[in-house]
Amino acid sequence: MSNPPIKNVCVVGSGFMGSQIALQCAVYGYHVSMHDVSQTSLRRCAAEQASMLDEQIEAGVVSADRRQTIQDRIQFTGSLSEAAIAADLVIEAAREDLDVKREVFQALDGICAPHAILVTNSSSLRVSRIESATNRPDKVLNTHFCQAVWKHPFVELMRGTTTSEETLQAVREFAGSIGLVPILGRGQV
């Protein structure tokens, strides 16, 4: 059974990486639900995204007439349920703490539709230690984005212990659709 196309993206964590990832998705036409537990962080994220858009417009990467359309594609919410309920892909970019990430993945597993793919942007934690918090380890993997996302157009994909080929292919295609080259990492992290 194949995954439905990825249309709706949820980004969990509105820090430096989460804000960049969400903006990259919006620039390439995806509707993004941005979640953070802190309203202050969400407001700061929106301001950072506006600044990044200014930089991209100045560099000629994005035309100024697209600014509002891009910004309108990103919705901000403090409710994880609201952010993730319609997501086809959830990109977790919470702080680098195993307990926090496992808690987020466990909650997402109960909120998201069965077809939804759950990815972490962890730079140091093994995805196998995160996937076990879900009942869908075949739909979990690591997507390690580099900063600044739009200036470093690649993303490293790392499988979990049972990540399916179908999941890996869907995320590869998604990465390409947001202007990034997917690189498959060896082994698991």
C-alpha positions in Angstrom: 0.0 0.0 0.0 1.5 3.3 -1.0 1.6 6.5 1.0 -0.8 9.3 -0.1 1.1 12.3 -1.4 2.4 14.7 1.2 0.4 17.9 1.1 0.2 19.1 4.7 3.3 19.4 6.8 3.5 20.0 10.6 6.7 21.3 12.2 7.1 20.7 15.9 9.5 23.2 17.5 9.8 26.8 16.4 13.4 27.3 17.2 16.2 28.1 14.7 15.9 24.9 12.7 12.2 24.5 12.9 11.6 28.0 11.7 13.9 27.5 8.7 12.4 24.1 7.8 8.8 25.4 7.9 9.8 28.4 5.8 11.5 26.2 3.2 8.3 24.1 3.0 6.1 27.2 2.6 8.3 28.7 -0.1 7.8 25.5 -2.1 4.0 25.5 -1.8 3.3 23.4 1.3 0.8 24.3 3.9 2.6 24.2 7.3 1.3 24.0 10.8 4.0 25.3 13.1 3.7 24.1 16.7 5.5 25.2 19.9 4.5 25.1 23.5 5.6 28.8 23.8 3.6 31.6 22.3 6.7 33.8 22.7 8.7 31.3 20.6 6.0 31.2 17.9 6.0 35.0 17.7 9.8 35.1 17.5 9.7 32.4 14.8 7.3 34.5 12.6 9.7 37.4 12.9 12.7 35.3 12.1 10.9 33.9 9.0 10.1 37.4 7.8 13.7 38.3 8.2 14.8 35.1 6.3 12.3 36.0 3.5 13.8 39.5 3.3 17.2 37.8 2.8 15.9 35.5 0.2 14.1 38.3 -1.7 17.3 40.4 -1.6 19.3 37.4 -3.0 16.7 36.9 -5.8 15.7 33.5 -4.5 12.1 34.5 -3.9 10.2 37.3 -5.6 8.8 40.1 -3.4 5.3 39.6 -4.8 5.2 36.0 -3.3 6.0 37.2 0.3 2.4 37.3 1.6 1.4 34.0 -0.1 4.4 32.3 1.5 3.7 33.7 4.9 0.0 32.8 4.7 0.9 29.2 4.2 2.3 28.9 7.7 -0.1 28.7 10.6 1.1 29.0 14.2 -0.4 27.1 17.1 0.3 26.1 20.7 -1.9 23.0 20.2 -0.1 19.9 19.1 -3.4 18.3 18.2 -4.5 21.2 16.0 -1.1 21.3 14.3 -0.7 17.6 13.6 -4.2 16.3 13.0 -4.2 16.8 9.2 -0.5 16.3 8.7 0.9 13.9 6.1 4.4 14.6 7.4 5.5 15.8 10.8 9.0 17.2 11.2 10.0 17.3 14.8 12.6 19.9 15.6 12.3 20.1 19.4 15.3 20.5 21.6 17.9 17.8 21.5 16.6 15.8 24.5 15.6 12.1 24.1 12.8 12.3 26.7 11.3 15.3 25.1 11.5 13.8 21.6 10.0 10.5 22.8 7.2 12.3 24.5 6.5 14.3 21.3 6.5 11.2 19.1 4.3 9.3 21.5 1.8 12.1 21.4 2.0 12.4 17.6 1.4 8.7 17.2 -2.0 9.1 18.9 -2.9 12.3 17.0 -1.8 11.7 13.4 -3.6 9.7 10.8 -2.1 6.2 10.3 -0.5 7.2 7.0 1.4 10.1 8.5 5.2 9.9 8.4 7.0 11.1 11.6 10.6 12.4 11.2 13.1 13.9 13.6 15.7 16.5 12.9 18.0 15.1 15.6 21.7 15.7 15.1 22.9 13.4 17.8 20.2 11.0 19.0 19.6 7.5 17.5 16.3 7.4 15.6 15.9 3.8 16.9 15.6 5.3 20.5 12.8 7.6 19.3 10.8 5.3 17.0 10.0 2.9 19.8 7.8 5.6 21.3 5.3 5.0 18.4 3.3 2.1 17.0 4.5 3.0 13.5 8.3 2.5 13.5 8.1 1.8 9.8 7.0 5.4 9.3 9.7 7.0 11.3 13.2 8.2 10.2 15.7 11.0 10.8 15.9 13.9 8.4 18.9 16.0 9.4 18.6 19.4 7.8 21.6 21.8 7.7 21.5 25.4 8.6 20.7 27.7 6.8 18.4 25.4 5.0 17.9 27.5 1.8 21.7 28.0 1.5 22.7 24.4 2.1 20.3 22.5 -0.2 20.7 19.0 1.1 19.2 16.8 3.8 20.6 13.6 5.3 18.1 10.8 5.6 18.8 8.1 8.2 16.6 5.0 8.6 15.3 3.6 11.9 15.4 -0.1 12.6 12.3 -0.8 10.5 11.8 2.3 8.3 10.0 1.0 5.2 11.2 1.6 1.7 7.9 3.3 0.9 8.5 5.8 3.8 12.0 6.4 2.7 10.9 7.0 -0.9 8.1 9.4 0.1 10.6 11.5 2.2 13.1 11.5 -0.6 10.5 12.8 -3.0 9.4 15.4 -0.5 13.0 16.6 0.1 13.4 17.1 -3.7 10.1 18.9 -3.8 11.4 21.5 -1.4 14.6 22.1 -3.3 16.8 19.8 -1.3 19.0 16.9 -2.4 18.3 13.9 -0.1 21.4 12.0 0.9 21.0 8.6 2.5 23.1 8.1 5.5 24.6 4.8 6.3 23.3 2.9 9.3 21.2 4.4 12.0 21.7 7.4 14.2 
